[in-house]
Amino acid sequence: MPEKTNDDWVNIANDFYRKKQFANCVGAVDRKHVRIKMPTGSESLLCNYKYCLVLLLALVVADY
């Protein structure tokens, strides 16, 4: 992936402001909890107080 220039970052920030009304933003992080069946021998490494899960994170620009 080519390195971003200052103009690229300004264009990304302008897109966020124009489409989402977020000023000075160049990326957004979203998360989703994905419930899984507990793997054998994992004990409680992947479990919270109710479910076994993994956390899926995504970094996006203004147009997803």
Sequence and secondary structure as in RCSB ss.txt:
>XXXX:A:sequence
MPEKTNDDWVNIANDFYRKKQFANCVGAVDRKHVRIKMPTGSESLLCNYKYCLVLLLALVVADY
>XXXX:A:secstr
     HHHHHHHHHHHHHHH  TT   EEEEEEEE    TT TTTTB SS BEEEEEEEE TT 
